[in-house]
Structures are given as structure tokens and as C-alpha cells.
């Protein structure tokens, strides 16, 4: 017959609670004698007993599980953030449940409700940010707040959110991008971004336009970087400013690759006819020749997980706001 925690307790003449505390590593904390702890551990090992996870969770009042919701993980920066999160959580014996919203608000809400149902101890979220005309649901955020579940938003925040977050210095990055294009002698500057309500993108654009108020704004209405509206807009820009050096600030790495591809196809030469600076750097072993603002993705993951654990240990703690610095990489710029 399969052993249970109750049968082991009866066999050893101790309470079921005593067995449970020892298996959770809390024997010393609750002053259970070393002899009793050793007897329990020896019996468990001999009987090859494995505690029922859900019963143990119920007894402990904690699942030691952290929920994570990202829009998607197809971009490398999401993977780097996950590595930082996992390095912190695994060291503290926490498990992760990762779910993706696929850039849909309703999916994010459903995922949140499902994670809450599974009894997570805390939640890390890079929230989905929709196009400017959308009105995202807030019921899942209200549900989190009502349950007093520790939550840390990472990389960007939703409108009206006042809780803990770990961001990067996006506005300063936008300012640095503008200063770089000016220093390169660019006569006409364009910011290329997505027309979505991501706080990170809005901060980047704001930092840039404060330095170059007369810049052109090319805000794409779709996530697809290959959409035809980008190619047409760039063609119009080249035609309207022929003979002038063009400068482009791309708020995402993927957009910068597409901008270079289109302009190269039109016969323009990088650094001679135009210059590009973007958020995000090239992967190891590849150089696109464009200037970069390197984001601290791994550090974002580490900091967000550390703050979440702090909030879990200190339920009355005030929200923590943290912003990490970017690193400019102009040294890899080449004339290709």
C-alpha cells in the first residue's frame, strides 16, 4: 500500500504536522528535535515517499510558484529577461509558470485569472499594450489588487498603474538617440515606431522629440515589420529630401533591420546617405553597422524577481519603482 504522510506519522508516533514541517525544511524553526527529524527523513527515504504537491501547498499556505505573463517570447530580449528571473527564483527554490498573451488583452486577462486559480505566490508581467484606439480591460488588474497578490510590471506599465515596476531609462535613451543623429550631421530626422500605447515606446519618442521637435514621426499601425506602409513612408521621405543626409531613430531592433533593408534596396548607403540608431543590439557574431542603445534585459529580469520576493516577504511594503540605465554602443558602427 502506498505510504502517505499520515501513515508515516502513525508509524513513527508523531503528528502529521511534524512530518510536514520536517519535509518542508522547517524542523529547526519549529524546534523539532534533531533525532525526530532524522527518523522522519530516514523513513521517507526508505519508503521512497514523495509528498503530494497540492496537499503540501495547502498545508504550507504557499505554492512556491511565480506566475509570469509576457506578450510573447519570439524576441531575444524576452528570453534574456526570463534568464534573469529564473536565476533569482531558482536560487530561492521557486518554480515559474510562463504564459503568453500573444498581444491580446483578453488573453492576458484569462491567463491572469488562471494563474490566480493555481495559487501562485506572486506575478511578474510585461503587459500587453494595444494600439491607441483600444480600451484594454482592467478586471484582471483589479482582481490582483483585491487578492493583495504581489505584482511587478517589467519593461513597460499599463496606463494608471501605480504599483511596483522595473523599467529602463527609455526617455534618456530617446534623448541620446537624438543627440547622436545631430552629431552625425543628419539634416532630416525621423522616428520610426509602432502606434501602440506601450509606455516604453512613448518615453523613447518623447525623449527624442524634445531634442528634435521638428522631426518626422512614422508610427506604424501594425506589428508586422514587413507591412507595406513602412516601405511607402520611407520612399516618400527619400523622395522629399533627396540630397540631404537622413537620420532614423528606430524604437525597436526589428524595425531598424527593416529600415536598413528598404533603404539599401533603394540604393542608399548607410552612414553616407543616412544613419540609424535604435534600441537593441545585434546578436553575437553579427554586425548590422547601426548604432545601438543596449538594453539591460538580463538585469531587468534579476531586479524584477528580487523586488517580487521582497514584496512577498513584506506584505505591507510600499511599491518599488526601479529604472535601469542603458548602454550606448557606437563603437561597432561601420560604413557598410
N, C-alpha and C positions, 0 to 999 in steps of 0.2 A: 504494500500500500504506500502511496506517495506521502512523503513527510510534509507536514505543514508547520507553521510557526507555533501553532497551538500544541501539536503533538510533541514537538521538541521541548517546549516549555514544561509540559507534563512529565516528560521523561526525565528532565533534569531537576524537577521540583522548584521551578522558578516561574514567575509570571510571564505572560505573553509580552507584556510591555518591556520587561527586562531584556528578553531576546531581541525585540525590535530595536531597542536603544543600542545594544551592542552591535547589531548588524549595521546600524547607521553610523557607527564610529563615535557614539556619544557616551560610551561606558564611563570614561573618566569624568566627563562633565557631570554625570548624574551619580557619581561616587559608587559605582558598582565595583565590587572587589575584583582585583586582577585575576584571582582564582576562578571566580564565576565567569568572567569574560573569556578566559582561556578554555573553560569547559564548554561554553556555548560555541565558540569558534571551532574547537576540535570536533564537536558533534556535527556541526554544519558541514565541515569539510569531509568528515567520514561518510555522512549521508548524502553528499553531493547535492545539498539543498540550495535552491535558488529562490529568493523571495519573490512573491508576486508583485510586479512593479506597481500596479494600480492600487493594491492593498497597502503597499508601503507608502505610496504617495498620500493616500488618505490618512494614514496614521501620522505621517510627518507633517502634514499640512503644507507640503511643498512638492512640486513635481521635479525640481531642479532642471527645468526646461525653459529655454528662452525662445520666444517666437520672433521671427524675422520676416518682414514683408518688404520686398523690393519690387519696382516696376517690372524688371526683367534682369537677366544675368548674361545677356548676349554681349555686353560691352565689358572690356577687360577691367575697367575701374571698379565695377561691382564685385568682381572676383577678388580684387585686391582688398576691398573693404571687408569682404567675408573672411579672408585670411586673418586680418587683424582682429576681427570679432572672435573667430574661433580660437586664436592663440590665447586670448584672455579667458574666454569661457571654459575651455578645456582644462586650463590650469586650475580652475576652481571646481572642476568636476560637474560642469553644466553641459547639457546637451542643447542642440539647436533644432528647431523646425523651421525650414525655409519655405516660404510661399511667395509666388509672384502674382502681381495684379495684372500683368500684360497691358499696362497703361489704361486700365479701365477702373473707374471709380467704384462701380458696383461690385466688381471682383475684389477690390481691396476691402470693401465693407464686409463681404461674405467671408473672406479669409480671416479678417479680424475676429468676427463672431465665432468662427470655427476654432481658432486658437484659444479664445477665451473658454470655449466649451471644453477644451482639452486640458484646462487648468495650468496654463503657462504662468511662470512667476514674474515675467517682465516681457516687454516688447520693444524691439528696435524696428524703426520704419523709415524707409526712404519713400515718402508719399508720392502717389501718382499726381501729376499736375496736368490739368487739361488745357484745352485751348481757351482763349479769353472769353468766348461766348458761353462756356459751360458753367453750370452751377453745381459743384460737387456735393454729394451727400455728406452729412456730418454725424449721422446717427451712430456710426461705429466709434467715432471720437468721443461722443457723449457717453457711450456705453463704457469705454475705457475709463473715462473720468469718474463715472458713477461707481465703478468697481474699485476705484483707487489703485488701479494697476500701474506700476511704474512704466513710463513710456519715454523713450528718447528718439527724437527725429534726427536723421542723419543726412547730410548733404544738402537738403532743402527742407522748407517747412510749408505747411498749408496756411492759407490766409486766416488770421485770427488766432493762431496757435501761440500760446504763451508759455508752454512747458519747456522741458529740458531739450536741448538740441546741441549737435556738434556740426559746425559748418566750416567753410573755408573763407578766406578773405576775398570773396568774389568781387566786391566793389573796388578794392585796391588792385586786383588783377585787371579789371577793365581800365583803370587809370594808367597802369603800367603799359597796357597794350597801346593806348592812345599815344603815350609819350614815346614809345618805340617807333611807331609809324611816322610820327613827326620827325624824329631824329633820322629816319631813313629817307627823308625828303619827299614823302608821299604828298601829292598835291590834292588828291581826291580820296577821301576815306569812307569806307562802307563797313557797317557792322552787319554780319550775317548770322542770323539766329533762327530759332523756332518760335512761332507765335503762341507759346504756351505760358501758363501762369506759374512757372517754376520760379520761386524766389531767387534761386541761384542765378538763373539767366537774367532776371530783371536787375539784379545787383550788378552783374557784369556790364550790361548795357548802360546802366545809369552811370557807372564809373567812367565808361568810355565817352559817353555823350557830354558829360560835364567838362571834359577836356577839349572835345571837338564838337561843339553844339551844331555846327553846320554839316555834320556827317550825314551820309545817306543811310537809311535803315532798310534792310532787306529781311523781313520777318516772314518765314515760310509757314504756310498754313497746313503743312503735313509733316509727319515724322520721316517720311521716305526721302532720304537724301538724294535719290535719283529722280525725284519728281521734276517734271519739265519746267515748272515755274522758276527754279533756280537758274537753269541754263538760259532762259529767256531774259531774266533780270540781269544776269551778268553780261549778256550780249548787248543789252541796252546801255549798260554802264560803260562798256568798252567803246561803243559807238559814240556816245555822247561826250566822252572825254578822251578822244583819240589824241595821242601825243603827250599826254600827261601821265606821270607816274601814279599808279593806283595803289592804295593801301586797303587791306581787308583784315578785319578782326572777326574771327570765327569763334563763337561761344562754345562750340563743341569740336572735338577732334574729327569726327566723321564728316562734318560739314567742310572742314579745311581740306580734306583729301579730295572731296568732290569739287570744291572751288578750284584747286590747282589743276585737276583733271580737265575741267571745262576750259580754263584759260590757256592751258598748254595746247589743247586742241584747236584753239583759235590763233595759235602762233605766237602767243605772248611768252616771254622768258622771265622766270622767277628772278627777282632782285634787279633785273634790268628794267622791265616794264611794270612790274607790280611786286608787292611784298605782302606776306601773310603772317599774322601772328594768331595763335589760337590757344585755347585751354586744352591741356592734354598733350602728352609727349609721345614720340614714336616708340614702338616696342624695340627691345634689344635686338641689335643686328640689322636694323632698318633705319634709314635716314631719308626723310622727305624734303629736307633742306629748309623747312619752315621754322620760324621762331616759336618757342613754346613757353607756356606758363604751366609748370609741372604741379599737379595737384597731389596733396598728401593723403592719397586714398587709404593706404595701409594704416596710417596714423589716425585717420577718421574712424576706421573700424575699431582700433585699440581704444581710443578715447571714449567712443560711444558705449562700448561694452563696460569699461571701467566705471563710467558715470551711472550706467544702469544698475550695476551691482551695488554701487554706493546708495542709490535711491532705494533699492530693495532692502538693504541693511538699515536704512534710516528713513522710515516711512514719513516722518514729519519734516524731512529736509526740504529746503526751498529748491525750485527748479535751477538747474545748472545750464548756463549758456557758455559755450566754448567755441572759439573761432581759431582755425589753424592757418599758418602762413603758407603762401605759395612760393615756389622757387622758379625764377626766370632762367631759361636755357636759351641763350643766344649764341653760345659757342659752337653749336653744331650746325649753324646756318651755313649753307653752301650756295653757290651760284648755279645750281643745276635747274 
